[in-house]
Amino acid sequence: MVKPLQSLRLPLGHPLVEKLCNLSLKDGVKFNEKSEPIFKEEVSEEDKIKFKQALRVLHAIKNNSASLRYLSENNQKFLEDLAQAKKITNEQIEKALEIVSDSDVDVDFEKFKNLILNVDNIVVGLKSYSQSQLLDLDGGHWDLEAPSAPKERVTFRFDNLDPNGKEMDFYARSSLKDLNKGVVAIDFGTKSTTASYMDKTGTYRLLSIGGNADDASPTKFENPTIVEFRHKEKFLKDYDALDHRPFTERNDIGVAHEAQKNAVGVKGNDLYRFFSKLKQWAGADEKQNFRDLEEGFL
């Protein structure tokens, strides 16, 4: 089913929270990723993580005039005191989480729309979705179908949802609505991999992975069996952040046509960023040396 929305409520640890908080910073006051708070000894590791996540949201609220105007004087005073605290206590963490859960973060709707409609372009290079995917009742976007928000949650409210001031909805859609029973075939080859599926009409269709969406030649379906490592740790962090459809980026790990194109002319240790012996490695108990743009690894 599709759900009409005028705001978006997400669990505090959801990866979209970070992205939307960044979009809310109209004056370019970036969150200091390297700033590490010091905690009292009794603070648990779980609460340390929650507090760091809450700090990003509080930073977004404090540096967005639309969000800040709804913050009470007492809560604003708490944030000022929190910034001066030498060691963070459990009581301060509890209060910070309470403020985050009870406040709204304002985000420009056009920026939000651009992010959501381009999400699979960022992940795998697909064409951007049309506006109807977000705004039509028969559409709806999978990535907005968030799990029920726990006690620690963030609510995003959208400026300029409709330029004419009319009440307007956007829509979340359950991915279960689009599940199809069918046949998928994958030929995992040494040099190239071919994938196909059977559509609703019973027609078999080939899939191109990481190629040019406008390429009409048959060779685009011969997907090169190759991986390119660029930012491995960031990719793994993004991949593990959600159980479904993680917000990874193809700029961190590339595959198939894109990776093969980037491998042309590469020399020296940069060759270890590319791995084309996937099929041989998959059946062997053998470690390989790799590197990405930052470090080497096994």
Secondary structure, DSSP 8 states (H G I E B T S, - for coil): -EEEESEEEEETT-HHHHHHHHHH-TT-----TT----B-TT--HHHHHHHHHHHHHHHHHHT-HHHHTTS-HHHHHHHHHHHH-SSB-HHHHHHHHHHHHHSEEEEEHHHHHHHHHTHHHHHH------THHHHSTT--BGGG------SSEEEEEEETSSTT-----EEEE-GGGG-----EEEEE-SSEEEEEEE-TTS-EEEE-SSS-TT--SGGGGSEE--EEES-HHHHHHHHHT-SSS----TTTEEEHHHHHHHHTT--GGGGGGEE--HHHHHTS-----EE-SS-EE-
